[in-house]
Amino acid sequence: MCGPLTDASKTLVVALGKSESSMRNLFKDDPFIKNGVLILSHVDEWELHLNPEHVEE
């Protein structure tokens, strides 16, 4: 999942990975990264919490 922030200053990409290095390896050959269209500036760990009352089964 990805998309620009509302001010279009950055793009947020949400991806599943085991570590920062695995995420950087995932994107190292991406054509947008290789051609300078996007820059992988940092990788942040994120923990998703869902309210079970709002999750469809």
Phi and psi in degrees as GROMACS dihedral restraints (atoms count N, CA, C in turn):
[ dihedral_restraints ]
;  ai    aj    ak    al  type     phi  dphi    fc
    3     4     5     6     1  -157.1    20    10
    4     5     6     7     1   164.5    20    10
    6     7     8     9     1   172.5    20    10
    7     8     9    10     1   163.8    20    10
    9    10    11    12     1   -76.1    20    10
   10    11    12    13     1   151.7    20    10
   12    13    14    15     1   -69.0    20    10
   13    14    15    16     1   162.4    20    10
   15    16    17    18     1   -60.4    20    10
   16    17    18    19     1   -29.1    20    10
   18    19    20    21     1   -90.1    20    10
   19    20    21    22     1     3.6    20    10
   21    22    23    24     1    62.3    20    10
   22    23    24    25     1    17.3    20    10
   24    25    26    27     1   -79.0    20    10
   25    26    27    28     1   -24.0    20    10
   27    28    29    30     1  -148.6    20    10
   28    29    30    31     1   162.7    20    10
   30    31    32    33     1  -114.4    20    10
   31    32    33    34     1   134.9    20    10
   33    34    35    36     1  -101.4    20    10
   34    35    36    37     1   128.8    20    10
   36    37    38    39     1  -119.6    20    10
   37    38    39    40     1   127.1    20    10
   39    40    41    42     1  -108.7    20    10
   40    41    42    43     1   121.3    20    10
   42    43    44    45     1  -143.4    20    10
   43    44    45    46     1   155.2    20    10
   45    46    47    48     1   -93.5    20    10
   46    47    48    49     1   127.5    20    10
   48    49    50    51     1  -154.7    20    10
   49    50    51    52     1   164.0    20    10
   51    52    53    54     1   -90.1    20    10
   52    53    54    55     1   -23.3    20    10
   54    55    56    57     1  -158.4    20    10
   55    56    57    58     1   168.2    20    10
   57    58    59    60     1   -61.7    20    10
   58    59    60    61     1   -41.6    20    10
   60    61    62    63     1   -65.5    20    10
   61    62    63    64     1   -35.7    20    10
   63    64    65    66     1   -67.4    20    10
   64    65    66    67     1   -34.4    20    10
   66    67    68    69     1   -70.6    20    10
   67    68    69    70     1   -41.7    20    10
   69    70    71    72     1   -63.4    20    10
   70    71    72    73     1   -39.2    20    10
   72    73    74    75     1   -64.5    20    10
   73    74    75    76     1   -36.4    20    10
   75    76    77    78     1   -59.8    20    10
   76    77    78    79     1   -39.0    20    10
   78    79    80    81     1   -97.3    20    10
   79    80    81    82     1    -6.4    20    10
   81    82    83    84     1   -62.0    20    10
   82    83    84    85     1   -29.6    20    10
   84    85    86    87     1  -103.2    20    10
   85    86    87    88     1     7.6    20    10
   87    88    89    90     1   -63.6    20    10
   88    89    90    91     1   131.1    20    10
   90    91    92    93     1   -60.9    20    10
   91    92    93    94     1   -31.9    20    10
   93    94    95    96     1   -68.2    20    10
   94    95    96    97     1   -37.0    20    10
   96    97    98    99     1   -71.0    20    10
   97    98    99   100     1   -48.4    20    10
   99   100   101   102     1   -61.7    20    10
  100   101   102   103     1   -31.9    20    10
  102   103   104   105     1   -96.9    20    10
  103   104   105   106     1     8.2    20    10
  105   106   107   108     1    76.5    20    10
  106   107   108   109     1     9.8    20    10
  108   109   110   111     1   -69.5    20    10
  109   110   111   112     1   -41.6    20    10
  111   112   113   114     1  -122.5    20    10
  112   113   114   115     1   149.7    20    10
  114   115   116   117     1  -121.8    20    10
  115   116   117   118     1   126.1    20    10
  117   118   119   120     1   -81.2    20    10
  118   119   120   121     1    95.2    20    10
  120   121   122   123     1   -82.3    20    10
  121   122   123   124     1   -35.1    20    10
  123   124   125   126     1  -163.9    20    10
  124   125   126   127     1   160.5    20    10
  126   127   128   129     1  -121.5    20    10
  127   128   129   130     1   124.5    20    10
  129   130   131   132     1  -116.2    20    10
  130   131   132   133     1   139.9    20    10
  132   133   134   135     1   -78.4    20    10
  133   134   135   136     1   140.5    20    10
  135   136   137   138     1  -137.0    20    10
  136   137   138   139     1   134.4    20    10
  138   139   140   141     1  -115.3    20    10
  139   140   141   142     1   121.3    20    10
  141   142   143   144     1   -90.0    20    10
  142   143   144   145     1   129.3    20    10
  144   145   146   147     1  -120.6    20    10
  145   146   147   148     1   123.5    20    10
  147   148   149   150     1  -113.8    20    10
  148   149   150   151     1   140.9    20    10
  150   151   152   153     1   -79.9    20    10
  151   152   153   154     1   117.9    20    10
  153   154   155   156     1   -56.0    20    10
  154   155   156   157     1   -25.2    20    10
  156   157   158   159     1   -69.3    20    10
  157   158   159   160     1   -19.0    20    10
  159   160   161   162     1  -108.8    20    10
  160   161   162   163     1     7.4    20    10
  162   163   164   165     1  -100.4    20    10
  163   164   165   166     1   125.2    20    10
  165   166   167   168     1   -79.4    20    10
  166   167   168   169     1   139.4    20    10
